[in-house]
Amino acid sequence: TYVNIVSNNSNSVYAKTGDIVTLTMSYDEDIIFTESFIESNAAINTSLGGEQFKAEYILSGNEPEGVLDFIINATDYMGNSGSYGSTTDGSQITYDKTLPQLTNVNVASNNADIAWAKVGDTIMISFVSNEEILIPTVSILNQVSIVSNLQNNNYVAVYAPNSSDIEGEVNFEIQFSDLAGNEGTPITASTNNTKVIFDKTPPADFTVGLLTPTGGNQVDGMWNST
């Protein structure tokens, strides 16, 4: 009378390798036997009392990606058997075992020379993911940046450096994971060799020596031909 499927993933409609998938079911009469299979793999069935059961299975990584298939077989005390392969509440689990990846990682600033940045400028890191991901965490100059989703898996992280930041080539790190919680390899360099140098030190003051003309028509405050 009731079939539900859920995972212990933080996003319960997704699952990654190592997650536990749980089928919960209720029958309208006494059952003498029930067994469950998820992607043809036997799950561990447990009676919850009152003709309610659960079946748990840990994803090993050998299962195909996508919406998980299952089958429940049951037999009542009179020997009547039945099989069920769909939920009654529309629940389903999407299995994702592939790590997400980032492409087109670009570093620039809004300075007149985009390869340099000074105090008050904005440093921007743009990137594209190959699948839908959770909002990533991006540090720039070891500081947390503001990340925006520009749609279609395009993201940009921005940070305005200040006088307490360390000068030199701007370091950054992008940490990200997909909707199933698969964590991508952290990114610490651009994919197109772009970089930004942070410079917060004004150039040193300098002085100009005297200009002494020799020969020709000497006129104070003006250059002459010699």
Buried (B, 14 or more C-beta within 10 A) or exposed (E): EEBBBBBEBEBBBBBBBEBBBBBBBBBEEEBEEBBBBBBEBEBEBEEEEEBBBBBBBBBEEEBEEEEBBBBBEBBBEEEEEEEBEEBEEEBBBBBBBEBBBBEEBBBBBEBEEBEBBBBEBBBBBBBBBBBEBBEBBBBBBEBEBEBEBEEEBEBBBBBBBEEEBEEEEBBBBBEBBBBBBBEBEEBEEBBEEBBBBBBBEEEEEEEEEEEEBEEEEEEEEEEEEE
